[in-house]
């Protein structure tokens, strides 16, 4: 049996080195000429402006990789015969190893001699000497041309004789704006509450607060006035803070003016008033329908091929978005909703821009409109929460506290009641039985006597609005109250300093009465503005207005025949 272990091992190692050397040489040549071609195209682009966006450091970095890949794929791998020829050429063995590579085809009588000669020569031959790796010069050349190409990309000036670069830059900016708007929409979607609570129902946070109030009311005991007052004060403080937070964060603008006071310009006023009223009541149904109709028109716009129909749809969509955007900014005062609608308007314009993908812009617009629907649902949810909190605050302020003062606040009687409306109805019936009221009556007349006018009582049995003979209300100093004598730390504001005295006689003719009424009117307006500005919870409104109403009425009467001089 013929053994060629030494010779075959030599040929394999030489073949491997030949393979590596061939691959390296091909990579060098492909990369060298690839970078040269890239440089020529770069120079052409910088001079003409065509394809300027394609030449940057990232595309330059791709050139060596692509060239190396092409070199390896297209490489012709050396065979055992190529390795044998390389060994014979280096060692001068005159086709000895080539004969070994073809031993099976050689004459049988010569095979032992060939094998013997090859096995003797093989250990003396080094594969590294047969196929040396010479990489210093090629690597240096590649490094040089790569450096030149990098400098050219970074510092070669860009010319734009045909305006191609400017047009491409504008398209890139628009595309970037579209991408930024899509990211802003997605980021806001992640922040908006995405629960399945139907409109008209309170949120989980408000529901917990209301359940806590009902539980507290059920624990009230008639003889525990102090403990009851402390618990009611705590509940009122907690709900007042929740109410104020909703008013400040989301609904301050929505509830600050009535629809008649708001100016809407050219937009349909009746539609705006309807949206406002519904949203204040915790419903966004009409607004949701408006957004759904806009999305439907968008889909029709993308499917339509008729220029006239497309123009009409664009005008309709633009008009709806303008109305919604104006409503969001002027009436609702919701910055997130306003931002979502403005993005939708910009994306509609981007869909018509040259170089932009209309489908991508329209899809982004749909996402913005879906976000607008989520924003509206959250605002409606907050309005519902705010209404329920107002009801709870009024029950505590106008009913529970008065019943507690009379030691009639009994939680056992309200045990098992479901909604706060049941508590309110029960407290109203109880207050009516006790002769307690929520308003203060007025009687006008001459002389002494008891009023017989009909109206709402104030808890002391005073008559309501009506005509009758007035009298003094009875007073009982033995009744315990929580009245505390305090001095208001009101800021001193700059104004007129009046020094006046009164004397008998006819007053001078003038407009003092008109000026006085104007001052009182401004004071009443200032009171309303102060309540809105400071976000006073509704449970306190009646008491504040009632107090200043008394001041106004007490100040408006002047004895006849007195003269006021400055």
C-alpha positions in Angstrom: 0.0 0.0 0.0 1.4 3.4 -1.0 1.7 6.0 1.8 1.9 9.7 0.9 1.2 11.3 4.3 4.0 13.9 4.2 3.4 14.9 0.6 -0.4 15.2 0.9 0.0 17.3 4.1 2.4 19.6 2.4 0.1 20.0 -0.6 -2.9 20.8 1.7 -1.1 23.5 3.6 0.2 25.1 0.4 -3.3 25.0 -1.1 -4.7 26.8 2.0 -2.1 29.5 1.8 -2.8 29.9 -1.9 -6.5 30.2 -1.2 -5.9 32.9 1.4 -3.4 34.8 -0.7 -5.8 34.7 -3.7 -8.7 36.0 -1.5 -6.6 38.8 -0.1 -5.4 39.8 -3.5 -9.0 39.9 -4.9 -10.2 41.9 -1.9 -7.5 44.4 -2.4 -8.2 44.9 -6.1 -11.9 45.1 -5.7 -11.7 47.5 -2.8 -9.1 49.7 -4.6 -11.1 50.1 -7.7 -14.3 50.3 -5.8 -13.1 53.3 -3.8 -11.7 54.9 -6.9 -15.1 54.5 -8.6 -16.8 55.9 -5.5 -14.5 58.9 -5.6 -15.3 59.6 -9.2 -19.0 59.5 -8.6 -18.6 61.7 -5.5 -16.8 64.3 -7.5 -19.4 64.2 -10.2 -22.2 64.6 -7.6 -20.5 67.5 -5.9 -20.1 69.3 -9.2 -23.6 68.7 -10.6 -25.7 68.2 -7.5 -27.2 64.9 -8.7 -27.4 62.2 -6.1 -25.9 64.4 -3.4 -27.8 62.6 -0.6 -26.2 59.2 -1.5 -22.7 60.3 -0.7 -21.9 60.4 3.0 -19.6 58.6 5.5 -22.1 55.7 5.9 -22.2 54.9 2.2 -18.4 55.3 2.0 -18.0 52.8 4.9 -20.2 50.3 2.9 -17.8 50.3 -0.1 -15.0 48.1 1.4 -17.5 45.6 2.8 -19.4 45.2 -0.4 -16.1 44.9 -2.4 -14.8 42.3 0.0 -18.0 40.3 -0.2 -18.0 40.4 -4.0 -14.3 39.3 -4.1 -15.0 36.3 -1.9 -18.1 35.3 -3.8 -16.4 35.6 -7.2 -13.1 34.0 -6.1 -11.8 30.9 -8.0 -10.4 28.6 -5.3 -7.0 27.0 -6.0 -6.9 23.2 -6.4 -4.4 20.5 -5.4 -2.8 20.7 -8.8 -2.2 24.4 -8.3 -0.6 23.7 -5.0 1.6 21.0 -6.5 2.8 23.3 -9.3 3.6 26.0 -6.7 5.7 23.5 -4.7 7.5 22.2 -7.8 8.2 25.7 -9.0 9.6 26.8 -5.6 11.7 23.6 -4.9 12.7 22.8 -8.5 11.6 19.2 -8.3 10.5 19.0 -11.9 6.9 18.0 -11.6 7.5 15.6 -8.8 4.7 16.8 -6.6 2.5 17.3 -9.7 3.0 13.6 -10.3 2.1 12.9 -6.7 -1.2 14.9 -7.2 -1.9 12.7 -10.2 -0.5 9.5 -8.7 -3.5 7.5 -9.5 -3.0 8.3 -13.2 0.8 7.6 -13.2 2.3 4.3 -14.6 2.1 1.6 -12.0 5.8 0.6 -12.2 7.0 4.1 -11.4 4.6 4.9 -8.5 7.0 3.5 -5.7 9.9 5.6 -7.0 7.7 8.8 -7.2 6.3 8.2 -3.7 9.8 7.6 -2.2 11.2 10.8 -3.8 8.2 13.0 -2.7 8.3 11.7 0.9 12.0 12.5 1.2 11.6 16.0 -0.3 8.4 17.0 1.5 9.8 17.6 5.1 12.4 20.0 3.7 9.8 22.3 2.1 8.1 25.1 4.2 4.6 26.2 2.9 5.3 29.8 4.1 8.3 29.9 1.8 6.3 28.5 -1.1 3.4 31.0 -0.7 4.6 34.0 1.3 2.0 36.7 2.4 3.0 40.2 1.3 0.3 42.5 2.7 2.2 45.6 3.9 2.1 47.5 0.6 -1.5 46.6 -0.4 -2.8 47.6 3.0 -0.9 50.9 2.9 -2.4 51.8 -0.5 -5.9 50.9 0.7 -5.5 53.1 3.8 -4.3 56.0 1.6 -7.2 56.0 -0.8 -9.7 55.4 2.0 -8.3 58.5 3.8 -8.5 60.6 0.6 -12.1 59.5 0.0 -13.1 60.3 3.6 -11.6 63.8 3.3 -13.4 64.3 0.0 -16.7 63.3 1.6 -16.1 65.7 4.5 -14.6 68.7 2.9 -15.3 68.7 -0.8 -17.7 71.6 -1.5 -21.1 70.9 -2.9 -22.2 72.8 -6.0 -25.8 73.0 -7.1 -26.1 74.4 -10.6 -29.4 72.7 -11.3 -31.1 73.2 -7.9 -31.2 69.4 -7.2 -29.6 69.7 -3.8 -32.0 72.3 -2.6 -35.0 70.3 -3.7 -33.6 67.2 -2.1 -33.0 69.1 1.2 -36.5 70.3 1.3 -37.9 66.8 0.8 -35.6 65.5 3.6 -36.8 68.2 6.0 -40.4 67.5 5.3 -39.8 63.8 5.7 -38.1 64.5 9.0 -41.0 66.6 10.2 -43.4 63.8 9.3 -41.3 61.4 11.3 -41.2 63.7 14.3 -44.9 64.2 14.2 -45.5 60.4 14.2 -43.2 60.0 17.1 -45.0 62.8 19.0 -48.3 61.1 18.4 -47.1 57.7 19.6 -45.5 59.3 22.7 -48.7 61.0 23.6 -50.8 57.9 23.0 -48.7 56.1 25.6 -49.5 58.8 28.2 -53.2 59.1 27.6 -55.4 56.8 29.7 -56.6 53.9 27.6 -59.4 52.5 29.8 -62.8 51.2 28.7 -64.8 53.3 31.0 -68.0 54.4 29.2 -68.8 58.1 28.9 -70.9 59.3 31.7 -69.3 57.1 34.3 -66.7 58.4 36.8 -63.1 57.2 36.8 -61.7 54.7 39.2 -60.0 57.4 41.3 -63.2 59.5 41.7 -65.3 56.4 42.3 -63.0 55.5 45.2 -63.3 59.0 46.6 -67.1 58.9 46.4 -67.3 55.5 48.0 -65.1 56.8 50.7 -67.5 59.7 51.3 -70.5 57.4 51.4 -68.7 55.1 53.9 -67.9 58.2 56.0 -71.5 59.4 56.0 -72.7 56.0 57.0 -70.4 56.1 60.0 -71.8 59.5 61.3 -73.6 59.5 64.7 -75.9 62.3 65.8 -74.2 62.8 69.2 -70.7 62.9 67.8 -70.7 66.4 66.3 -67.0 67.1 66.7 -65.9 63.8 65.2 -68.4 64.2 62.4 -67.2 67.7 61.6 -63.6 66.6 61.5 -64.4 63.8 59.1 -66.5 66.0 56.9 -63.8 68.6 56.8 -61.2 65.9 55.7 -63.5 64.6 53.0 -64.3 68.1 51.8 -60.6 69.0 51.7 -59.7 65.8 49.7 -62.5 66.3 47.2 -61.9 70.0 46.9 -58.3 69.3 45.9 -59.4 66.7 43.4 -61.9 69.1 41.9 -59.3 71.9 41.8 -56.8 69.7 40.1 -59.2 68.7 37.4 -60.3 72.4 37.0 -56.7 73.6 36.7 -55.2 70.8 34.6 -57.9 70.1 32.0 -61.2 72.0 32.4 -60.3 75.5 33.5 -61.0 77.0 30.1 -64.0 74.8 29.4 -65.9 75.9 32.5 -64.6 79.5 32.7 -67.2 81.0 30.3 -70.7 80.3 29.1 -71.2 79.6 25.4 -72.8 83.0 24.8 -69.8 84.8 26.2 -67.4 83.1 23.8 -66.5 84.6 20.4 -66.0 82.0 17.7 -65.5 84.3 14.7 -66.6 82.7 11.4 -67.1 79.2 12.8 -70.7 78.0 13.3 -71.7 79.3 16.7 -74.5 76.9 17.3 -72.3 74.0 16.6 -69.7 75.3 19.0 -72.3 75.9 21.7 -73.6 72.3 21.3 -70.1 70.9 21.6 -69.4 73.0 24.6 -72.6 72.0 26.4 -72.1 68.3 25.7 -68.5 68.4 26.8 -69.4 70.2 30.0 -72.0 67.5 30.7 -69.3 64.8 30.2 -70.1 63.7 26.7 -68.0 64.0 23.5 -70.4 62.1 21.2 -70.9 64.9 18.7 -67.1 65.6 18.6 -66.4 61.9 18.2 -68.8 61.7 15.2 -67.1 64.7 13.7 -63.7 63.0 13.9 -65.1 59.7 12.6 -66.5 61.6 9.6 -63.1 63.2 9.0 -61.4 59.8 9.0 -64.0 58.4 6.5 -63.4 61.4 4.2 -59.7 60.7 4.4 -60.2 57.1 3.3 -62.4 58.3 0.4 -59.8 60.8 -0.6 -57.1 58.2 -0.9 -59.3 55.9 -3.0 -60.6 58.6 -5.3 -59.1 59.3 -8.7 -61.4 62.2 -9.7 -59.6 65.5 -9.2 -62.9 67.4 -8.6 -64.0 64.9 -5.9 -60.5 65.0 -4.3 -60.6 68.8 -4.1 -64.0 68.8 -2.5 -63.0 66.2 0.1 -59.8 68.1 0.9 -61.8 71.3 1.5 -64.3 69.4 3.7 -61.6 67.8 5.7 -59.7 71.1 6.1 -62.9 72.9 7.2 -63.7 70.3 9.8 -60.2 70.3 11.2 -60.2 74.1 11.4 -63.4 74.1 13.4 -62.2 71.4 15.7 -58.9 73.1 16.2 -60.5 76.5 16.9 -62.8 74.8 19.4 -60.0 73.0 21.1 -57.9 76.2 21.4 -60.5 78.8 22.2 -63.1 76.9 24.3 -61.6 73.7 25.7 -58.1 75.1 26.3 -56.6 71.7 26.0 -53.0 71.9 24.8 -52.6 68.2 24.0 -55.9 68.1 22.0 -54.9 71.3 20.2 -51.5 69.9 19.4 -52.9 66.6 18.0 -55.3 68.5 15.7 -52.6 70.8 14.5 -50.4 67.8 13.7 -53.3 66.4 11.7 -53.7 69.6 9.7 -49.9 69.7 8.9 -49.9 66.1 7.9 -52.8 66.8 5.5 -50.7 69.4 3.8 -47.7 67.1 3.8 -49.7 64.5 1.8 -49.8 67.0 -1.1 -46.1 68.0 -1.0 -43.8 67.0 -3.8 -41.5 64.1 -3.0 -43.7 63.0 0.0 -45.5 59.7 0.2 -49.2 60.6 0.4 -50.2 57.2 2.0 -47.6 57.6 4.7 -48.8 61.2 5.5 -52.5 60.1 5.5 -51.8 57.2 7.8 -49.9 59.5 10.2 -52.9 61.9 10.1 -55.3 59.0 11.0 -53.2 58.3 14.0 -53.3 62.0 15.0 -57.1 61.9 14.7 -57.4 58.7 16.8 -55.3 60.5 19.4 -57.7 63.4 19.3 -60.6 61.1 20.0 -58.7 59.7 23.0 -58.0 63.2 24.3 -61.7 64.2 24.0 -62.7 61.0 25.8 -60.4 61.9 28.6 -61.7 65.5 28.8 -65.3 64.2 28.9 -64.3 61.7 31.7 -62.8 64.6 33.7 -65.9 66.7 33.2 -68.0 63.8 34.6 -65.7 63.4 37.5 -65.8 67.1 38.2 -69.7 67.1 38.2 -69.8 64.2 40.6 -67.3 65.9 42.9 -69.4 69.1 42.8 -72.4 67.2 43.9 -70.5 65.6 46.7 -69.1 69.0 47.9 -72.6 70.6 47.9 -74.0 67.7 49.9 -71.4 68.1 52.5 -71.5 71.9 52.6 -75.2 72.6 52.3 -76.8 69.5 53.9 -74.5 67.3 56.0 -72.9 70.1 57.9 -76.2 71.7 58.8 -77.7 68.4 59.9 -74.6 67.7 62.0 -75.1 71.1 63.7 -78.6 70.0 64.6 -77.4 66.5 65.7 -79.5 64.9 63.0 -76.7 63.4 60.9 -77.3 59.7 61.4 -75.3 57.2 59.3 -77.6 54.3 60.2 -80.4 55.9 58.3 -78.3 56.0 55.1 -76.8 52.5 55.4 -77.3 50.6 52.1 -78.0 53.6 49.9 -76.4 53.3 46.5 -75.8 56.6 44.7 -75.1 60.0 46.3 -78.4 61.3 44.8 -80.1 59.0 47.3 -78.2 60.7 50.1 -79.1 64.1 48.7 -82.8 63.3 48.5 -82.9 61.9 52.0 -81.1 64.9 53.5 -83.4 67.3 51.7 -86.5 65.5 53.1 -84.9 65.5 56.6 -84.1 69.2 56.4 -87.6 70.0 55.2 -89.0 68.2 58.2 -86.7 70.1 60.5 -87.5 73.5 58.9 -84.0 73.9 57.5 -83.4 75.5 54.1 -80.6 76.2 51.7 -81.3 79.8 50.8 -82.1 83.1 52.6 -85.5 84.8 52.2 -86.1 88.5 51.9 -89.1 90.5 53.0 -89.9 94.1 52.1 -92.5 96.2 53.8 -93.2 99.1 56.1 -93.6 99.2 59.9 -93.5 96.3 62.2 -94.9 92.8 61.8 -94.1 89.3 60.5 -93.3 88.7 56.9 -95.9 86.6 55.0 -94.0 86.2 51.7 -93.3 82.8 50.3 -89.8 81.7 49.4 -87.0 79.4 50.4 -86.0 79.5 54.1 -82.5 80.0 55.5 -82.7 77.6 58.4 -84.1 80.2 60.7 -87.6 80.3 59.3 -87.2 83.6 57.5 -89.6 84.3 54.6 -88.5 84.0 51.0 -88.8 86.5 48.2 -92.3 88.1 48.3 -94.3 91.1 49.5 -95.2 91.5 53.1 -94.7 93.4 56.3 -91.1 93.0 57.4 -89.9 92.6 60.9 -86.8 91.6 62.9 -85.8 88.0 62.9 -85.7 86.3 66.4 -82.3 85.6 67.8 -81.3 82.9 70.2 -77.9 83.4 71.8 -78.0 80.0 73.6 -77.5 78.1 70.3 -73.9 76.8 70.0 -72.1 77.7 66.8 -68.7 77.3 65.3 -68.3 81.0 64.7 -64.8 82.3 65.1 -63.9 86.0 65.2 -61.1 86.6 62.7 -59.7 89.5 60.7 -59.3 88.9 57.0 -55.7 89.6 55.8 -56.8 91.2 52.6 -54.1 93.0 50.6 -54.3 96.8 50.5 -54.8 98.0 47.0 -54.3 101.4 45.6 -57.5 103.5 45.1 -59.3 106.7 45.8 -59.1 108.0 49.4 -62.4 109.6 50.3 -63.1 111.9 53.2 -66.8 112.4 53.6 -69.4 113.8 56.1 -73.1 113.9 56.0 -75.4 116.9 56.6 -79.1 117.7 56.3 -80.3 119.3 53.2 -80.8 118.7 49.5 -78.0 117.0 47.7 -76.3 118.5 44.7 -77.3 117.3 41.3 -74.9 114.9 39.7 -74.2 111.2 38.8 -73.1 110.0 42.2 -75.8 107.4 42.2 -74.7 106.1 38.7 -71.1 106.1 39.9 -72.0 104.1 43.0 -73.9 101.5 40.9 -71.0 101.2 38.6 -68.7 100.6 41.5 -71.0 97.9 42.9 -71.3 96.3 39.5 -67.5 96.2 39.1 -67.3 94.7 42.6 -69.7 91.9 41.6 -67.7 91.2 38.5 -64.5 91.2 40.4 -66.1 88.6 42.8 -66.9 86.3 39.9 -63.4 86.7 38.5 -61.8 86.0 41.8 -63.9 82.8 42.2 -62.8 81.6 38.7 -59.2 82.6 39.1 -58.7 81.0 42.5 -60.7 77.9 41.4 -63.0 77.9 44.5 -64.9 74.6 44.7 -68.6 75.0 44.1 -69.5 74.1 47.6 -68.3 77.5 48.8 -69.8 79.7 46.0 -73.2 80.3 47.5 -71.8 81.4 50.9 -69.3 83.8 49.3 -71.9 85.3 46.9 -74.5 85.5 49.7 -72.1 87.4 52.0 -71.1 90.0 49.4 -74.7 90.2 48.3 -75.6 91.3 51.8 -72.8 93.9 51.8 -74.1 95.3 48.5 -77.7 95.6 49.6 -76.7 97.0 53.0 -74.6 99.6 51.2 -77.1 100.6 48.6 -79.6 102.3 50.9 -79.0 105.9 51.8 -81.3 108.0 54.1 -83.4 110.4 52.1 -82.4 114.0 52.3 -78.8 113.4 53.4 -76.0 115.0 51.4 -72.6 113.4 50.8 -69.7 115.6 50.2 -66.1 115.0 49.5 
